[in-house]
Structures are given as C-alpha cells and as structure tokens.
C-alpha cells in the first residue's frame, strides 16, 4: 500500500502549541534521571510519563 492508494491518510494536520515551557527544580531533574536509569524502565517511558519530549 502506498500513499496514492491509502484512503485513511491525513488530509490536514493541525498543530496546537501551548507556548508553555515546564521548569524542573534540580531535585526533580535528579529524580527523573535516576528513574530513567533504573531497570527495567526505559528512558523514553520515563520521559513520556513526565511529559518530556
């Protein structure tokens, strides 16, 4: 299946930007990094849980 035959493709994509930037204290940053390094949790899962891209 390619883009010419795929009927479910997105016709329009709208991006909404909140303009909000999160700020973490040093203690929160350390806790998040420690959590991401602890097994078996993966770093990407920890980032998603804390809303970090």
ModelCIF file with pLDDT and N, C-alpha, C, O atoms, coordinates in Angstrom:
data_MODEL
#
_entry.id   MODEL 
#
_entity.id                         1 
_entity.type                       polymer 
_entity.pdbx_number_of_molecules   1 
#
_entity_poly.entity_id                      1 
_entity_poly.type                           'polypeptide(L)' 
_entity_poly.nstd_linkage                   no 
_entity_poly.nstd_monomer                   no 
_entity_poly.pdbx_seq_one_letter_code       
;(UNK)(UNK)(UNK)(UNK)(UNK)(UNK)(UNK)(UNK)(UNK)(UNK)(UNK)(UNK)(UNK)(UNK)(UNK)(UNK)
(UNK)(UNK)(UNK)(UNK)(UNK)(UNK)(UNK)(UNK)(UNK)(UNK)(UNK)(UNK)(UNK)(UNK)(UNK)(UNK)
(UNK)(UNK)(UNK)(UNK)(UNK)(UNK)(UNK)(UNK)(UNK)(UNK)(UNK)(UNK)(UNK)(UNK)(UNK)(UNK)
(UNK)(UNK)(UNK)(UNK)(UNK)
;
_entity_poly.pdbx_seq_one_letter_code_can   XXXXXXXXXXXXXXXXXXXXXXXXXXXXXXXXXXXXXXXXXXXXXXXXXXXXX 
_entity_poly.pdbx_strand_id                 A 
#
loop_
_entity_poly_seq.entity_id 
_entity_poly_seq.num 
_entity_poly_seq.mon_id 
_entity_poly_seq.hetero 
1 1  UNK n 
1 2  UNK n 
1 3  UNK n 
1 4  UNK n 
1 5  UNK n 
1 6  UNK n 
1 7  UNK n 
1 8  UNK n 
1 9  UNK n 
1 10 UNK n 
1 11 UNK n 
1 12 UNK n 
1 13 UNK n 
1 14 UNK n 
1 15 UNK n 
1 16 UNK n 
1 17 UNK n 
1 18 UNK n 
1 19 UNK n 
1 20 UNK n 
1 21 UNK n 
1 22 UNK n 
1 23 UNK n 
1 24 UNK n 
1 25 UNK n 
1 26 UNK n 
1 27 UNK n 
1 28 UNK n 
1 29 UNK n 
1 30 UNK n 
1 31 UNK n 
1 32 UNK n 
1 33 UNK n 
1 34 UNK n 
1 35 UNK n 
1 36 UNK n 
1 37 UNK n 
1 38 UNK n 
1 39 UNK n 
1 40 UNK n 
1 41 UNK n 
1 42 UNK n 
1 43 UNK n 
1 44 UNK n 
1 45 UNK n 
1 46 UNK n 
1 47 UNK n 
1 48 UNK n 
1 49 UNK n 
1 50 UNK n 
1 51 UNK n 
1 52 UNK n 
1 53 UNK n 
#
_struct_asym.id          A 
_struct_asym.entity_id   1 
#
loop_
_ma_qa_metric.id 
_ma_qa_metric.mode 
_ma_qa_metric.name 
_ma_qa_metric.software_group_id 
_ma_qa_metric.type 
1 global pLDDT . pLDDT 
2 local  pLDDT . pLDDT 
#
_ma_qa_metric_global.metric_id      1 
_ma_qa_metric_global.metric_value   77.06 
_ma_qa_metric_global.model_id       1 
_ma_qa_metric_global.ordinal_id     1 
#
loop_
_ma_qa_metric_local.label_asym_id 
_ma_qa_metric_local.label_comp_id 
_ma_qa_metric_local.label_seq_id 
_ma_qa_metric_local.metric_id 
_ma_qa_metric_local.metric_value 
_ma_qa_metric_local.model_id 
_ma_qa_metric_local.ordinal_id 
A UNK 1  2 51.00 1 1  
A UNK 2  2 56.00 1 2  
A UNK 3  2 56.00 1 3  
A UNK 4  2 59.00 1 4  
A UNK 5  2 59.00 1 5  
A UNK 6  2 57.00 1 6  
A UNK 7  2 59.00 1 7  
A UNK 8  2 64.00 1 8  
A UNK 9  2 65.00 1 9  
A UNK 10 2 59.00 1 10 
A UNK 11 2 72.00 1 11 
A UNK 12 2 74.00 1 12 
A UNK 13 2 62.00 1 13 
A UNK 14 2 69.00 1 14 
A UNK 15 2 65.00 1 15 
A UNK 16 2 64.00 1 16 
A UNK 17 2 64.00 1 17 
A UNK 18 2 64.00 1 18 
A UNK 19 2 67.00 1 19 
A UNK 20 2 74.00 1 20 
A UNK 21 2 76.00 1 21 
A UNK 22 2 78.00 1 22 
A UNK 23 2 84.00 1 23 
A UNK 24 2 87.00 1 24 
A UNK 25 2 90.00 1 25 
A UNK 26 2 92.00 1 26 
A UNK 27 2 92.00 1 27 
A UNK 28 2 91.00 1 28 
A UNK 29 2 91.00 1 29 
A UNK 30 2 92.00 1 30 
A UNK 31 2 92.00 1 31 
A UNK 32 2 89.00 1 32 
A UNK 33 2 90.00 1 33 
A UNK 34 2 89.00 1 34 
A UNK 35 2 88.00 1 35 
A UNK 36 2 87.00 1 36 
A UNK 37 2 88.00 1 37 
A UNK 38 2 85.00 1 38 
A UNK 39 2 71.00 1 39 
A UNK 40 2 78.00 1 40 
A UNK 41 2 69.00 1 41 
A UNK 42 2 81.00 1 42 
A UNK 43 2 85.00 1 43 
A UNK 44 2 86.00 1 44 
A UNK 45 2 87.00 1 45 
A UNK 46 2 88.00 1 46 
A UNK 47 2 88.00 1 47 
A UNK 48 2 88.00 1 48 
A UNK 49 2 87.00 1 49 
A UNK 50 2 86.00 1 50 
A UNK 51 2 85.00 1 51 
A UNK 52 2 86.00 1 52 
A UNK 53 2 78.00 1 53 
#
loop_
_atom_site.group_PDB 
_atom_site.id 
_atom_site.type_symbol 
_atom_site.label_atom_id 
_atom_site.label_alt_id 
_atom_site.label_comp_id 
_atom_site.label_asym_id 
_atom_site.label_entity_id 
_atom_site.label_seq_id 
_atom_site.pdbx_PDB_ins_code 
_atom_site.Cartn_x 
_atom_site.Cartn_y 
_atom_site.Cartn_z 
_atom_site.occupancy 
_atom_site.B_iso_or_equiv 
_atom_site.pdbx_formal_charge 
_atom_site.auth_seq_id 
_atom_site.auth_comp_id 
_atom_site.auth_asym_id 
_atom_site.auth_atom_id 
_atom_site.pdbx_PDB_model_num 
ATOM 1   N N  . UNK A 1 1  ? 0.850  -1.177 0.000  1.00 51.00 ? 1  UNK A N  1 
ATOM 2   C CA . UNK A 1 1  ? 0.000  0.000  0.000  1.00 51.00 ? 1  UNK A CA 1 
ATOM 3   C C  . UNK A 1 1  ? 0.891  1.235  0.000  1.00 51.00 ? 1  UNK A C  1 
ATOM 4   O O  . UNK A 1 1  ? 1.866  1.293  0.750  1.00 51.00 ? 1  UNK A O  1 
ATOM 5   N N  . UNK A 1 2  ? 0.577  2.200  -0.813 1.00 56.00 ? 2  UNK A N  1 
ATOM 6   C CA . UNK A 1 2  ? 1.353  3.429  -0.835 1.00 56.00 ? 2  UNK A CA 1 
ATOM 7   C C  . UNK A 1 2  ? 0.443  4.619  -0.594 1.00 56.00 ? 2  UNK A C  1 
ATOM 8   O O  . UNK A 1 2  ? -0.761 4.457  -0.396 1.00 56.00 ? 2  UNK A O  1 
ATOM 9   N N  . UNK A 1 3  ? 1.007  5.793  -0.609 1.00 56.00 ? 3  UNK A N  1 
ATOM 10  C CA . UNK A 1 3  ? 0.241  6.992  -0.282 1.00 56.00 ? 3  UNK A CA 1 
ATOM 11  C C  . UNK A 1 3  ? -0.864 7.267  -1.304 1.00 56.00 ? 3  UNK A C  1 
ATOM 12  O O  . UNK A 1 3  ? -1.855 7.920  -0.975 1.00 56.00 ? 3  UNK A O  1 
ATOM 13  N N  . UNK A 1 4  ? -0.712 6.784  -2.525 1.00 59.00 ? 4  UNK A N  1 
ATOM 14  C CA . UNK A 1 4  ? -1.731 7.030  -3.543 1.00 59.00 ? 4  UNK A CA 1 
ATOM 15  C C  . UNK A 1 4  ? -2.932 6.118  -3.376 1.00 59.00 ? 4  UNK A C  1 
ATOM 16  O O  . UNK A 1 4  ? -4.023 6.469  -3.825 1.00 59.00 ? 4  UNK A O  1 
ATOM 17  N N  . UNK A 1 5  ? -2.773 4.965  -2.751 1.00 59.00 ? 5  UNK A N  1 
ATOM 18  C CA . UNK A 1 5  ? -3.890 4.039  -2.585 1.00 59.00 ? 5  UNK A CA 1 
ATOM 19  C C  . UNK A 1 5  ? -4.408 3.982  -1.154 1.00 59.00 ? 5  UNK A C  1 
ATOM 20  O O  . UNK A 1 5  ? -5.421 3.331  -0.898 1.00 59.00 ? 5  UNK A O  1 
ATOM 21  N N  . UNK A 1 6  ? -3.741 4.647  -0.216 1.00 57.00 ? 6  UNK A N  1 
ATOM 22  C CA . UNK A 1 6  ? -4.152 4.624  1.188  1.00 57.00 ? 6  UNK A CA 1 
ATOM 23  C C  . UNK A 1 6  ? -5.272 5.635  1.397  1.00 57.00 ? 6  UNK A C  1 
ATOM 24  O O  . UNK A 1 6  ? -5.046 6.842  1.318  1.00 57.00 ? 6  UNK A O  1 
ATOM 25  N N  . UNK A 1 7  ? -6.475 5.146  1.661  1.00 59.00 ? 7  UNK A N  1 
ATOM 26  C CA . UNK A 1 7  ? -7.643 6.017  1.822  1.00 59.00 ? 7  UNK A CA 1 
ATOM 27  C C  . UNK A 1 7  ? -7.721 6.644  3.209  1.00 59.00 ? 7  UNK A C  1 
ATOM 28  O O  . UNK A 1 7  ? -8.479 7.593  3.406  1.00 59.00 ? 7  UNK A O  1 
ATOM 29  N N  . UNK A 1 8  ? -6.952 6.136  4.178  1.00 64.00 ? 8  UNK A N  1 
ATOM 30  C CA . UNK A 1 8  ? -7.045 6.645  5.544  1.00 64.00 ? 8  UNK A CA 1 
ATOM 31  C C  . UNK A 1 8  ? -5.979 7.695  5.856  1.00 64.00 ? 8  UNK A C  1 
ATOM 32  O O  . UNK A 1 8  ? -5.775 8.034  7.021  1.00 64.00 ? 8  UNK A O  1 
ATOM 33  N N  . UNK A 1 9  ? -5.311 8.204  4.855  1.00 65.00 ? 9  UNK A N  1 
ATOM 34  C CA . UNK A 1 9  ? -4.259 9.181  5.121  1.00 65.00 ? 9  UNK A CA 1 
ATOM 35  C C  . UNK A 1 9  ? -4.848 10.494 5.644  1.00 65.00 ? 9  UNK A C  1 
ATOM 36  O O  . UNK A 1 9  ? -6.025 10.790 5.434  1.00 65.00 ? 9  UNK A O  1 
ATOM 37  N N  . UNK A 1 10 ? -4.026 11.255 6.313  1.00 59.00 ? 10 UNK A N  1 
ATOM 38  C CA . UNK A 1 10 ? -4.451 12.521 6.891  1.00 59.00 ? 10 UNK A CA 1 
ATOM 39  C C  . UNK A 1 10 ? -4.453 13.593 5.816  1.00 59.00 ? 10 UNK A C  1 
ATOM 40  O O  . UNK A 1 10 ? -3.453 13.792 5.126  1.00 59.00 ? 10 UNK A O  1 
ATOM 41  N N  . UNK A 1 11 ? -5.556 14.269 5.676  1.00 72.00 ? 11 UNK A N  1 
ATOM 42  C CA . UNK A 1 11 ? -5.666 15.336 4.684  1.00 72.00 ? 11 UNK A CA 1 
ATOM 43  C C  . UNK A 1 11 ? -5.147 16.657 5.242  1.00 72.00 ? 11 UNK A C  1 
ATOM 44  O O  . UNK A 1 11 ? -4.590 17.477 4.512  1.00 72.00 ? 11 UNK A O  1 
ATOM 45  N N  . UNK A 1 12 ? -5.338 16.853 6.559  1.00 74.00 ? 12 UNK A N  1 
ATOM 46  C CA . UNK A 1 12 ? -4.931 18.109 7.167  1.00 74.00 ? 12 UNK A CA 1 
ATOM 47  C C  . UNK A 1 12 ? -4.435 17.822 8.569  1.00 74.00 ? 12 UNK A C  1 
ATOM 48  O O  . UNK A 1 12 ? -5.074 17.088 9.323  1.00 74.00 ? 12 UNK A O  1 
ATOM 49  N N  . UNK A 1 13 ? -3.319 18.387 8.914  1.00 62.00 ? 13 UNK A N  1 
ATOM 50  C CA . UNK A 1 13 ? -2.745 18.204 10.234 1.00 62.00 ? 13 UNK A CA 1 
ATOM 51  C C  . UNK A 1 13 ? -2.628 19.567 10.889 1.00 62.00 ? 13 UNK A C  1 
ATOM 52  O O  . UNK A 1 13 ? -1.999 20.476 10.347 1.00 62.00 ? 13 UNK A O  1 
ATOM 53  N N  . UNK A 1 14 ? -3.236 19.701 12.056 1.00 69.00 ? 14 UNK A N  1 
ATOM 54  C CA . UNK A 1 14 ? -3.193 20.972 12.768 1.00 69.00 ? 14 UNK A CA 1 
ATOM 55  C C  . UNK A 1 14 ? -2.336 20.800 14.014 1.00 69.00 ? 14 UNK A C  1 
ATOM 56  O O  . UNK A 1 14 ? -2.544 19.866 14.788 1.00 69.00 ? 14 UNK A O  1 
ATOM 57  N N  . UNK A 1 15 ? -1.391 21.681 14.208 1.00 65.00 ? 15 UNK A N  1 
ATOM 58  C CA . UNK A 1 15 ? -0.504 21.625 15.364 1.00 65.00 ? 15 UNK A CA 1 
ATOM 59  C C  . UNK A 1 15 ? -0.897 22.743 16.315 1.00 65.00 ? 15 UNK A C  1 
ATOM 60  O O  . UNK A 1 15 ? -0.971 23.912 15.935 1.00 65.00 ? 15 UNK A O  1 
ATOM 61  N N  . UNK A 1 16 ? -1.146 22.360 17.544 1.00 64.00 ? 16 UNK A N  1 
ATOM 62  C CA . UNK A 1 16 ? -1.531 23.329 18.560 1.00 64.00 ? 16 UNK A CA 1 
ATOM 63  C C  . UNK A 1 16 ? -0.361 23.486 19.519 1.00 64.00 ? 16 UNK A C  1 
ATOM 64  O O  . UNK A 1 16 ? 0.092  22.511 20.118 1.00 64.00 ? 16 UNK A O  1 
ATOM 65  N N  . UNK A 1 17 ? 0.121  24.691 19.662 1.00 64.00 ? 17 UNK A N  1 
ATOM 66  C CA . UNK A 1 17 ? 1.247  24.973 20.545 1.00 64.00 ? 17 UNK A CA 1 
ATOM 67  C C  . UNK A 1 17 ? 0.740  25.771 21.736 1.00 64.00 ? 17 UNK A C  1 
ATOM 68  O O  . UNK A 1 17 ? 0.147  26.837 21.577 1.00 64.00 ? 17 UNK A O  1 
ATOM 69  N N  . UNK A 1 18 ? 0.981  25.243 22.930 1.00 64.00 ? 18 UNK A N  1 
ATOM 70  C CA . UNK A 1 18 ? 0.502  25.925 24.128 1.00 64.00 ? 18 UNK A CA 1 
ATOM 71  C C  . UNK A 1 18 ? 1.425  27.054 24.539 1.00 64.00 ? 18 UNK A C  1 
ATOM 72  O O  . UNK A 1 18 ? 1.017  27.954 25.272 1.00 64.00 ? 18 UNK A O  1 
ATOM 73  N N  . UNK A 1 19 ? 2.678  27.015 24.069 1.00 67.00 ? 19 UNK A N  1 
ATOM 74  C CA . UNK A 1 19 ? 3.616  28.052 24.430 1.00 67.00 ? 19 UNK A CA 1 
ATOM 75  C C  . UNK A 1 19 ? 4.105  27.943 25.860 1.00 67.00 ? 19 UNK A C  1 
ATOM 76  O O  . UNK A 1 19 ? 4.712  28.877 26.384 1.00 67.00 ? 19 UNK A O  1 
ATOM 77  N N  . UNK A 1 20 ? 3.849  26.819 26.490 1.00 74.00 ? 20 UNK A N  1 
ATOM 78  C CA . UNK A 1 20 ? 4.212  26.628 27.889 1.00 74.00 ? 20 UNK A CA 1 
ATOM 79  C C  . UNK A 1 20 ? 5.502  25.827 27.984 1.00 74.00 ? 20 UNK A C  1 
ATOM 80  O O  . UNK A 1 20 ? 5.640  24.786 27.341 1.00 74.00 ? 20 UNK A O  1 
ATOM 81  N N  . UNK A 1 21 ? 6.424  26.299 28.765 1.00 76.00 ? 21 UNK A N  1 
ATOM 82  C CA . UNK A 1 21 ? 7.675  25.583 28.980 1.00 76.00 ? 21 UNK A CA 1 
ATOM 83  C C  . UNK A 1 21 ? 7.742  25.169 30.440 1.00 76.00 ? 21 UNK A C  1 
ATOM 84  O O  . UNK A 1 21 ? 7.625  25.998 31.342 1.00 76.00 ? 21 UNK A O  1 
ATOM 85  N N  . UNK A 1 22 ? 7.931  23.869 30.660 1.00 78.00 ? 22 UNK A N  1 
ATOM 86  C CA . UNK A 1 22 ? 7.992  23.365 32.025 1.00 78.00 ? 22 UNK A CA 1 
ATOM 87  C C  . UNK A 1 22 ? 9.352  23.650 32.628 1.00 78.00 ? 22 UNK A C  1 
ATOM 88  O O  . UNK A 1 22 ? 10.373 23.618 31.941 1.00 78.00 ? 22 UNK A O  1 
ATOM 89  N N  . UNK A 1 23 ? 9.352  23.925 33.896 1.00 84.00 ? 23 UNK A N  1 
ATOM 90  C CA . UNK A 1 23 ? 10.593 24.158 34.626 1.00 84.00 ? 23 UNK A CA 1 
ATOM 91  C C  . UNK A 1 23 ? 10.677 23.136 35.747 1.00 84.00 ? 23 UNK A C  1 
ATOM 92  O O  . UNK A 1 23 ? 9.729  22.954 36.512 1.00 84.00 ? 23 UNK A O  1 
ATOM 93  N N  . UNK A 1 24 ? 11.823 22.472 35.835 1.00 87.00 ? 24 UNK A N  1 
ATOM 94  C CA . UNK A 1 24 ? 12.049 21.459 36.856 1.00 87.00 ? 24 UNK A CA 1 
ATOM 95  C C  . UNK A 1 24 ? 13.119 21.955 37.817 1.00 87.00 ? 24 UNK A C  1 
ATOM 96  O O  . UNK A 1 24 ? 14.106 22.563 37.404 1.00 87.00 ? 24 UNK A O  1 
ATOM 97  N N  . UNK A 1 25 ? 12.915 21.691 39.099 1.00 90.00 ? 25 UNK A N  1 
ATOM 98  C CA . UNK A 1 25 ? 13.955 22.012 40.076 1.00 90.00 ? 25 UNK A CA 1 
ATOM 99  C C  . UNK A 1 25 ? 15.111 21.028 39.893 1.00 90.00 ? 25 UNK A C  1 
ATOM 100 O O  . UNK A 1 25 ? 14.959 19.995 39.240 1.00 90.00 ? 25 UNK A O  1 
ATOM 101 N N  . UNK A 1 26 ? 16.256 21.353 40.471 1.00 92.00 ? 26 UNK A N  1 
ATOM 102 C CA . UNK A 1 26 ? 17.404 20.457 40.378 1.00 92.00 ? 26 UNK A CA 1 
ATOM 103 C C  . UNK A 1 26 ? 17.083 19.097 40.995 1.00 92.00 ? 26 UNK A C  1 
ATOM 104 O O  . UNK A 1 26 ? 17.499 18.062 40.474 1.00 92.00 ? 26 UNK A O  1 
ATOM 105 N N  . UNK A 1 27 ? 16.353 19.099 42.092 1.00 92.00 ? 27 UNK A N  1 
ATOM 106 C CA . UNK A 1 27 ? 15.983 17.843 42.755 1.00 92.00 ? 27 UNK A CA 1 
ATOM 107 C C  . UNK A 1 27 ? 15.083 16.992 41.860 1.00 92.00 ? 27 UNK A C  1 
ATOM 108 O O  . UNK A 1 27 ? 15.245 15.774 41.791 1.00 92.00 ? 27 UNK A O  1 
ATOM 109 N N  . UNK A 1 28 ? 14.127 17.640 41.168 1.00 91.00 ? 28 UNK A N  1 
ATOM 110 C CA . UNK A 1 28 ? 13.251 16.906 40.251 1.00 91.00 ? 28 UNK A CA 1 
ATOM 111 C C  . UNK A 1 28 ? 14.041 16.326 39.084 1.00 91.00 ? 28 UNK A C  1 
ATOM 112 O O  . UNK A 1 28 ? 13.799 15.193 38.668 1.00 91.00 ? 28 UNK A O  1 
ATOM 113 N N  . UNK A 1 29 ? 14.982 17.102 38.557 1.00 91.00 ? 29 UNK A N  1 
ATOM 114 C CA . UNK A 1 29 ? 15.809 16.624 37.439 1.00 91.00 ? 29 UNK A CA 1 
ATOM 115 C C  . UNK A 1 29 ? 16.602 15.393 37.844 1.00 91.00 ? 29 UNK A C  1 
ATOM 116 O O  . UNK A 1 29 ? 16.671 14.419 37.094 1.00 91.00 ? 29 UNK A O  1 
ATOM 117 N N  . UNK A 1 30 ? 17.197 15.434 39.022 1.00 92.00 ? 30 UNK A N  1 
ATOM 118 C CA . UNK A 1 30 ? 17.978 14.293 39.510 1.00 92.00 ? 30 UNK A CA 1 
ATOM 119 C C  . UNK A 1 30 ? 17.091 13.071 39.679 1.00 92.00 ? 30 UNK A C  1 
ATOM 120 O O  . UNK A 1 30 ? 17.472 11.966 39.293 1.00 92.00 ? 30 UNK A O  1 
ATOM 121 N N  . UNK A 1 31 ? 15.909 13.264 40.254 1.00 92.00 ? 31 UNK A N  1 
ATOM 122 C CA . UNK A 1 31 ? 14.983 12.148 40.462 1.00 92.00 ? 31 UNK A CA 1 
ATOM 123 C C  . UNK A 1 31 ? 14.555 11.529 39.129 1.00 92.00 ? 31 UNK A C  1 
ATOM 124 O O  . UNK A 1 31 ? 14.487 10.305 39.010 1.00 92.00 ? 31 UNK A O  1 
ATOM 125 N N  . UNK A 1 32 ? 14.267 12.364 38.127 1.00 89.00 ? 32 UNK A N  1 
ATOM 126 C CA . UNK A 1 32 ? 13.850 11.865 36.815 1.00 89.00 ? 32 UNK A CA 1 
ATOM 127 C C  . UNK A 1 32 ? 14.985 11.102 36.140 1.00 89.00 ? 32 UNK A C  1 
ATOM 128 O O  . UNK A 1 32 ? 14.761 10.045 35.550 1.00 89.00 ? 32 UNK A O  1 
ATOM 129 N N  . UNK A 1 33 ? 16.202 11.637 36.226 1.00 90.00 ? 33 UNK A N  1 
ATOM 130 C CA . UNK A 1 33 ? 17.349 10.946 35.623 1.00 90.00 ? 33 UNK A CA 1 
ATOM 131 C C  . UNK A 1 33 ? 17.586 9.615  36.320 1.00 90.00 ? 33 UNK A C  1 
ATOM 132 O O  . UNK A 1 33 ? 17.808 8.605  35.652 1.00 90.00 ? 33 UNK A O  1 
ATOM 133 N N  . UNK A 1 34 ? 17.544 9.593  37.658 1.00 89.00 ? 34 UNK A N  1 
ATOM 134 C CA . UNK A 1 34 ? 17.730 8.339  38.391 1.00 89.00 ? 34 UNK A CA 1 
ATOM 135 C C  . UNK A 1 34 ? 16.661 7.320  38.013 1.00 89.00 ? 34 UNK A C  1 
ATOM 136 O O  . UNK A 1 34 ? 16.951 6.133  37.857 1.00 89.00 ? 34 UNK A O  1 
ATOM 137 N N  . UNK A 1 35 ? 15.425 7.790  37.866 1.00 88.00 ? 35 UNK A N  1 
ATOM 138 C CA . UNK A 1 35 ? 14.333 6.892  37.473 1.00 88.00 ? 35 UNK A CA 1 
ATOM 139 C C  . UNK A 1 35 ? 14.580 6.321  36.078 1.00 88.00 ? 35 UNK A C  1 
ATOM 140 O O  . UNK A 1 35 ? 14.316 5.144  35.832 1.00 88.00 ? 35 UNK A O  1 
ATOM 141 N N  . UNK A 1 36 ? 15.084 7.150  35.169 1.00 87.00 ? 36 UNK A N  1 
ATOM 142 C CA . UNK A 1 36 ? 15.301 6.679  33.796 1.00 87.00 ? 36 UNK A CA 1 
ATOM 143 C C  . UNK A 1 36 ? 16.430 5.656  33.717 1.00 87.00 ? 36 UNK A C  1 
ATOM 144 O O  . UNK A 1 36 ? 16.455 4.830  32.805 1.00 87.00 ? 36 UNK A O  1 
ATOM 145 N N  . UNK A 1 37 ? 17.364 5.706  34.669 1.00 88.00 ? 37 UNK A N  1 
ATOM 146 C CA . UNK A 1 37 ? 18.488 4.775  34.667 1.00 88.00 ? 37 UNK A CA 1 
ATOM 147 C C  . UNK A 1 37 ? 18.194 3.478  35.416 1.00 88.00 ? 37 UNK A C  1 
ATOM 148 O O  . UNK A 1 37 ? 18.937 2.505  35.291 1.00 88.00 ? 37 UNK A O  1 
ATOM 149 N N  . UNK A 1 38 ? 17.113 3.461  36.194 1.00 85.00 ? 38 UNK A N  1 
ATOM 150 C CA . UNK A 1 38 ? 16.800 2.261  36.961 1.00 85.00 ? 38 UNK A CA 1 
ATOM 151 C C  . UNK A 1 38 ? 16.140 1.213  36.058 1.00 85.00 ? 38 UNK A C  1 
ATOM 152 O O  . UNK A 1 38 ? 15.284 1.535  35.234 1.00 85.00 ? 38 UNK A O  1 
ATOM 153 N N  . UNK A 1 39 ? 16.548 -0.025 36.228 1.00 71.00 ? 39 UNK A N  1 
ATOM 154 C CA . UNK A 1 39 ? 15.998 -1.117 35.415 1.00 71.00 ? 39 UNK A CA 1 
ATOM 155 C C  . UNK A 1 39 ? 14.645 -1.516 35.977 1.00 71.00 ? 39 UNK A C  1 
ATOM 156 O O  . UNK A 1 39 ? 14.454 -1.350 37.182 1.00 71.00 ? 39 UNK A O  1 
ATOM 157 N N  . UNK A 1 40 ? 13.717 -2.013 35.234 1.00 78.00 ? 40 UNK A N  1 
ATOM 158 C CA . UNK A 1 40 ? 13.744 -2.206 33.791 1.00 78.00 ? 40 UNK A CA 1 
ATOM 159 C C  . UNK A 1 40 ? 13.141 -1.044 33.003 1.00 78.00 ? 40 UNK A C  1 
ATOM 160 O O  . UNK A 1 40 ? 12.997 -1.137 31.784 1.00 78.00 ? 40 UNK A O  1 
ATOM 161 N N  . UNK A 1 41 ? 12.791 0.036  33.675 1.00 69.00 ? 41 UNK A N  1 
ATOM 162 C CA . UNK A 1 41 ? 12.147 1.159  32.983 1.00 69.00 ? 41 UNK A CA 1 
ATOM 163 C C  . UNK A 1 41 ? 13.109 1.773  31.968 1.00 69.00 ? 41 UNK A C  1 
ATOM 164 O O  . UNK A 1 41 ? 14.286 1.986  32.256 1.00 69.00 ? 41 UNK A O  1 
ATOM 165 N N  . UNK A 1 42 ? 12.590 2.050  30.790 1.00 81.00 ? 42 UNK A N  1 
ATOM 166 C CA . UNK A 1 42 ? 13.394 2.668  29.734 1.00 81.00 ? 42 UNK A CA 1 
ATOM 167 C C  . UNK A 1 42 ? 13.317 4.188  29.845 1.00 81.00 ? 42 UNK A C  1 
ATOM 168 O O  . UNK A 1 42 ? 12.334 4.731  30.350 1.00 81.00 ? 42 UNK A O  1 
ATOM 169 N N  . UNK A 1 43 ? 14.348 4.863  29.376 1.00 85.00 ? 43 UNK A N  1 
ATOM 170 C CA . UNK A 1 43 ? 14.393 6.318  29.431 1.00 85.00 ? 43 UNK A CA 1 
ATOM 171 C C  . UNK A 1 43 ? 13.240 6.976  28.708 1.00 85.00 ? 43 UNK A C  1 
ATOM 172 O O  . UNK A 1 43 ? 12.697 7.972  29.185 1.00 85.00 ? 43 UNK A O  1 
ATOM 173 N N  . UNK A 1 44 ? 12.855 6.431  27.553 1.00 86.00 ? 44 UNK A N  1 
ATOM 174 C CA . UNK A 1 44 ? 11.756 7.034  26.781 1.00 86.00 ? 44 UNK A CA 1 
ATOM 175 C C  . UNK A 1 44 ? 10.434 6.931  27.521 1.00 86.00 ? 44 UNK A C  1 
ATOM 176 O O  . UNK A 1 44 ? 9.610  7.844  27.451 1.00 86.00 ? 44 UNK A O  1 
ATOM 177 N N  . UNK A 1 45 ? 10.221 5.825  28.232 1.00 87.00 ? 45 UNK A N  1 
ATOM 178 C CA . UNK A 1 45 ? 8.983  5.662  29.004 1.00 87.00 ? 45 UNK A CA 1 
ATOM 179 C C  . UNK A 1 45 ? 8.940  6.659  30.163 1.00 87.00 ? 45 UNK A C  1 
ATOM 180 O O  . UNK A 1 45 ? 7.888  7.218  30.472 1.00 87.00 ? 45 UNK A O  1 
ATOM 181 N N  . UNK A 1 46 ? 10.078 6.871  30.791 1.00 88.00 ? 46 UNK A N  1 
ATOM 182 C CA . UNK A 1 46 ? 10.144 7.853  31.880 1.00 88.00 ? 46 UNK A CA 1 
ATOM 183 C C  . UNK A 1 46 ? 9.883  9.249  31.353 1.00 88.00 ? 46 UNK A C  1 
ATOM 184 O O  . UNK A 1 46 ? 9.156  10.018 31.980 1.00 88.00 ? 46 UNK A O  1 
ATOM 185 N N  . UNK A 1 47 ? 10.461 9.589  30.216 1.00 88.00 ? 47 UNK A N  1 
ATOM 186 C CA . UNK A 1 47 ? 10.242 10.915 29.623 1.00 88.00 ? 47 UNK A CA 1 
ATOM 187 C C  . UNK A 1 47 ? 8.771  11.129 29.313 1.00 88.00 ? 47 UNK A C  1 
ATOM 188 O O  . UNK A 1 47 ? 8.225  12.190 29.615 1.00 88.00 ? 47 UNK A O  1 
ATOM 189 N N  . UNK A 1 48 ? 8.124  10.140 28.716 1.00 88.00 ? 48 UNK A N  1 
ATOM 190 C CA . UNK A 1 48 ? 6.690  10.269 28.412 1.00 88.00 ? 48 UNK A CA 1 
ATOM 191 C C  . UNK A 1 48 ? 5.876  10.450 29.686 1.00 88.00 ? 48 UNK A C  1 
ATOM 192 O O  . UNK A 1 48 ? 4.942  11.251 29.716 1.00 88.00 ? 48 UNK A O  1 
ATOM 193 N N  . UNK A 1 49 ? 6.221  9.716  30.735 1.00 87.00 ? 49 UNK A N  1 
ATOM 194 C CA . UNK A 1 49 ? 5.481  9.794  31.988 1.00 87.00 ? 49 UNK A CA 1 
ATOM 195 C C  . UNK A 1 49 ? 5.562  11.192 32.595 1.00 87.00 ? 49 UNK A C  1 
ATOM 196 O O  . UNK A 1 49 ? 4.625  11.637 33.258 1.00 87.00 ? 49 UNK A O  1 
ATOM 197 N N  . UNK A 1 50 ? 6.666  11.875 32.372 1.00 86.00 ? 50 UNK A N  1 
ATOM 198 C CA . UNK A 1 50 ? 6.863  13.219 32.932 1.00 86.00 ? 50 UNK A CA 1 
ATOM 199 C C  . UNK A 1 50 ? 6.562  14.313 31.915 1.00 86.00 ? 50 UNK A C  1 
ATOM 200 O O  . UNK A 1 50 ? 6.755  15.492 32.212 1.00 86.00 ? 50 UNK A O  1 
ATOM 201 N N  . UNK A 1 51 ? 6.097  13.953 30.727 1.00 85.00 ? 51 UNK A N  1 
ATOM 202 C CA . UNK A 1 51 ? 5.724  14.929 29.717 1.00 85.00 ? 51 UNK A CA 1 
ATOM 203 C C  . UNK A 1 51 ? 6.921  15.623 29.083 1.00 85.00 ? 51 UNK A C  1 
ATOM 204 O O  . UNK A 1 51 ? 6.834  16.786 28.686 1.00 85.00 ? 51 UNK A O  1 
ATOM 205 N N  . UNK A 1 52 ? 8.044  14.905 28.988 1.00 86.00 ? 52 UNK A N  1 
ATOM 206 C CA . UNK A 1 52 ? 9.259  15.469 28.403 1.00 86.00 ? 52 UNK A CA 1 
ATOM 207 C C  . UNK A 1 52 ? 9.426  14.911 27.000 1.00 86.00 ? 52 UNK A C  1 
ATOM 208 O O  . UNK A 1 52 ? 9.333  13.702 26.787 1.00 86.00 ? 52 UNK A O  1 
ATOM 209 N N  . UNK A 1 53 ? 9.672  15.795 26.048 1.00 78.00 ? 53 UNK A N  1 
ATOM 210 C CA . UNK A 1 53 ? 9.861  15.352 24.670 1.00 78.00 ? 53 UNK A CA 1 
ATOM 211 C C  . UNK A 1 53 ? 11.333 15.238 24.343 1.00 78.00 ? 53 UNK A C  1 
ATOM 212 O O  . UNK A 1 53 ? 11.691 14.876 23.222 1.00 78.00 ? 53 UNK A O  1 
#
